Amino acid sequence: MEKDYLLHKWLNNEATPEELEQLKTDPEYASYIQIAAASAGFEMPEMDSESNFKAISNKIKPVHQLHKPNIFSIVWKVAAVFAVLLVGYYYTTTLDTSVKTEIAQTETFSLPDNSEVVLNAGSKITYNKKNWTNSRELSLDGEAYFKVTKGNKFSVKTVEGTVSVLGTQFNVFARDGLFTVACYEGLVSVAFNDTLLKVPAGSKVQIENGKLVINETADTPSPVWLAHESNFENAPLSLVLKELERQYPIKITSEKVVSEHRFSGTFTHENLELALKAICEPLHLNYITNENGTVIINAKNSE
């Protein structure tokens, strides 16, 4: 330890002559002389503290402060999710139910109160199943036969008018300005254009373009279309041909003869040739059926 102390004092030019003489007696003194001579030319680099601070600061990545969750933000997010679920539930539970038939198709089904409906071809019924107990109301586009269970008011709405009952059997036809209601059991109420009619069992009414044209006894104990026939009384031929297109997969071209004729009678849903004859022969019309499913109807004296 004394040797290191003497060496330190000598390198700092602080050793006394006696201490120098003592150091010279060390066998490694010659090596000390060489080291001292070599290090005498060393210079300490100047320290630029400002530049060094900037360099270190640029390399240090900023530390982002962790934000505590905002309680109001969480509440709003929960409320938004709840609102979406509520809207979805409301939409699915209030969504209307629709039953639709295609060409030559009939459909029999029951309503939530077990009332029975038979829907004719090319027709549609829409109702709300969820609210049915409070409001027995449905919309009809086309023709349907109803067997209604007794209860609160039962209403069938169409673009031509509304039929209301408490419990009965009746048929409604509403297409292209023609509105026909036939009652087979009980009593029905028919409202159209600020007019209210009571139709008892065994009676029928026919309203055309908002005007009552027929109010008489029903010809049959049930709708003939349930037996695969269509029946019309003094109906526009254009409407009859549209009904024919609903019962058969055909397209009819009738040119000018449609506006000139009205039809009373019946045609079958089970044989197109017989149906065309039933319509055309009483009106003195010709018809041509093509393989592509089109039917051309014209007057017999036309070429």
Number of C-alpha atoms within 10 A of each C-alpha: 5 7 10 9 10 18 18 13 14 17 12 9 10 13 17 12 9 8 14 16 11 12 18 12 9 11 9 10 12 10 9 16 11 10 10 12 9 9 9 8 7 7 7 5 6 6 8 8 8 8 10 10 10 10 10 9 11 9 8 8 7 8 6 6 6 6 6 6 8 8 8 9 10 11 10 11 11 11 12 12 10 12 12 11 12 11 11 11 12 11 11 10 13 12 13 14 12 14 14 18 17 15 17 17 15 19 15 13 11 13 15 13 14 11 17 17 19 17 26 26 23 19 23 18 21 17 20 20 20 15 14 15 13 9 15 21 19 20 17 24 21 22 22 26 23 21 18 21 17 13 12 13 13 21 19 21 19 20 15 21 19 21 23 19 21 17 20 20 22 28 21 24 20 23 20 14 14 18 25 24 25 29 28 24 18 15 19 26 17 19 16 18 11 7 11 13 14 16 23 17 19 19 22 22 20 20 19 18 12 16 14 15 13 14 16 13 15 17 12 11 13 18 21 14 19 14 10 15 15 19 15 16 12 12 17 18 22 18 18 22 19 14 17 24 18 21 24 18 13 17 17 17 16 19 11 11 15 17 11 10 13 16 20 15 14 17 21 20 18 13 10 17 11 13 18 21 16 15 21 19 12 11 18 12 18 17 20 12 16 10 6 8 11 14 17 14 20 19 16 13 8 7 5
